[in-house]
Amino acid sequence: MKALYTYTLALAILFNLNLKANNSEIPKGIVYQLTVKSSEITQSKQVIEEYHYLRKIQTNGTIFYQFGKYTHYTIADSIKTELENVGCTNVQVLAYNNHIEIPLAEAISLQYKEEMVPQVSGKKVAKSITTKEVNYLIEVQKSGLDHYYSLAIPVTAIETVDKILEETDDEQVLEISVDDNLYSIGKYESFEEVIAARKQFIEDEIYDVFIMAQITDDRLDAEETNNLALTIQTVVNELAAK
């Protein structure tokens, strides 16, 4: 009987660990959480004052604590760095959208579309790059996630489609994704390239055109990250002077 009781207790402990990726306890929308090893929770207290939505999870036989209600990747990533600085190892940032775990790249891209791409004005006037665009793109660089650039163009008329097709030739990589008539066009490796493409679209009277960062989960090294952020700021400063 004692052996049966011990076995039952062990099962109860096991099933109290949340093995599922999804998290119904956190708020809706985009939420980022952090994980630390259960053996390193003491070190984490040097950085974390309150463990929001704390739960235990098990991954590949290792037990972690998962917590947080961070609304932007850059905040979660900066705390991840602080945790690593006090001795926590294998700290991970997880992203959720409406309780469902999604890749970091997808979460950051979704937020960019929802928060940073301006509303279509309908006015036939060339637009300068907005402060929101600049600040967001610099944050993307500082996050250290590898990425390329594309242009977001709201398409509401056949004439706009015709103009887009005139600008894109067979040699250009063309990625188009539909989201409320918002199309992501082109694949540009440098900020200078996407700026030039944006200028060309505006000259062809496509005025609602915004820069997007298409992010992957690969990481850049710190020196490359800082250099890219500086490049963006320099190019934007030059544009502002024109």
N, C-alpha and C positions, 0 to 999 in steps of 0.2 A: 504493500500500500504506500509506503514511504517513497519507493522508487517511482511509482505512478504519479505521486504528488509532485515530486521533483521534476519529472518530465513535463507535467502540465504547467508548472510554474515557468519552466524554461520556454515553453511555447508561448505563454502569455507575454513574457518579456520580448521575445522575438517579434511578435505581431504588434507590439506597441511601437516598434520602430517603423517609421514611415518609409516604405520602400518605393513608393510611387513618385514619379517626377512632378505631377501636378500638385498644386497647393490651394485648397479651397478656403483657407483661413485668411489669406492676405487680401487686400483691397482689389477691386477690379481695375482694369487698365494696365499700363506698363509698370511693373514693379521689379526692382533688382534686389536680390538677397545674396548673402555671403555664407560660405561654409568654412568651418575650422574643425580640425580633428578633435575628438572628445578629450584626448589626452592633453590638448593645448588650450583648453578653455580658460585655464588660469592665466596664461600669458595674455590672452585676448582681453582680459579685464583691465589691462593697462590702457587699452584704446577704447573699448566699448563701454558706454555708461548704461545703456539699456538695450536688452536683447528683444527687439520687437518680433513677435510671431515665432518665438523659439520652438524648434522641434528637433528630434533626433532622426537622422536618416542613416541608412546603411548602403555603402557603395563598394562593391567588390570585396566584401568581407570586412571593410573598415567602417567604424562608426564615426559620424560627423555630427556637429551641431550646425543647424541652418537657422538664419535669422535675418531680420532687416526689412525695411519698407522704403528703400531708396528709390526716388523717382527718376533719377538720371544716372546713366552709366558712369559718367566721370566722377560722381560722388562716391559710388560704390567702389570704383577702381582706386580712388585715392585712399580710402579706408583699408582696402586690400593691401596697399603698399605699407601703410602704417602697421598693420598686423604682421606683415612679413618682417618689418624692422624690429619688432619686439620678439621675434623668434618663432612665429607661427609658420608652418610649412604646408605646401599644397593647398593654400587658400584659393577658393574658387568664387567667381561671380556668376550667379544664375539669373536668368531673365524670364519673366512671366508676363503673359498677356491674358487678362481675364482668367486668372488662376491656372493657365496652361503654360508649361515650360516651353520656351522657344529659344532658338539660337540667339546669341548676343547680337550678331549682325542684323538679324531680322528686327529685333527690338529697337535698336538704334535707328534703323531705316524707317520704321513705323513712326517713331517719335518725330523724326525729321519731317515726314510728310504731314503729320498732324499739327505740329507746333511751329515749324519754321517756314514751310512753303506758304507764301502770302496768298491771300484771297485774290481771285481774278477780278481786276477792276473793270474790264470792259472798255477802258479808255485806250485810244490808239496813240499812246505816248510811250516813248522809250524810257525804261526804268533803270535807275542806277542800282547797284548791288546794295541790299539793305544791311543795316547793322546786325539784324538777326542772322542773316546768311553768313556774314563774316564771323561773328562770334561762334556760331555753331561749327563752322568748318574748322576754325582754330581749335575748338574743343575736340573735334574728331582727330585732328593731328596729335594733340597732346594725349589722347587716350592710348595711343600706341598701336591701334588696330590698323592693319593694312587695308588699303582701299583704292578705288579708282573713282573717276568723276563721270557724271552724266548730266544731262539737262532735263529738267522737268518742265513740260509744256502742256498746259490745259488745252485740249482739242475740243472745240465746240462747233466747228464749221468745216465743211468739205474743203473750202479754200485753204484753211490752215493745213490740212492733210496734204494737199497738193504742194504747198510751199515746203513742207518738211521733206517730202519725197524728192523735191528738186535739190535740197541741200545734202542729202545722204546718198553717196555713191556706193557701188558694189564693194569697194575696198574697206569701207568703214564698218566697224562692228556696230551692229544695231540691236539694241535690246529695248523692247517696248512692253510695258506692263500697264494694264488698265486698272485704274482705281478712281472712280468718279470722274472719268474722262481726263485723268492726269496720266500723261505718257512720259516714261523715262527713256530718253534717246541718247545713244552714243556711248562710247567707252573711251575715256580720255585718261591717260596715265599721269599727266602733269596738270597743275593748276593753270599754267599759261595756256595750254591747249584748250581747256574748257572755256576759259575767258575769251579766247579768239573765236571759238564756235558760237558762244553766246552773242558776241558782237555781230557775227555774220547773220544769225537769225534775226536780230533786231534790225539790221540794215535791210533785211527782206520783209520787214514790217510784221514780224511775229514778236510782239512786245511783251507778252506774258511768258517769260522764260526765266527759270531759276536754276541755280547750281545745286546739284545733289551729290552727296558722297555715298557711293555704293561700297559697303564695308564687308570685309571678310573677317574670319576669326583668327587669321594669322597676325602675329605681333611684329612690330618694327622695333629696332633697337633705339635706345634713348637719344643717341646723337642724331639719327635720321629723323626721328619724331620732332625734335627741336628745330632742325633745319627746315623741315616742311612747314611748320607753323610760322617760322620767320619768313619763308618764301611767300606764303599767302598774305601776310601782313604787308610785305613790301609791294607786292603786285597791287593790292587793294589801295595802298597809299598813292601809288602812281596813277591809278584810275581816278581817284578822288581829285587829283590835281588837274585832270583834263576837263 
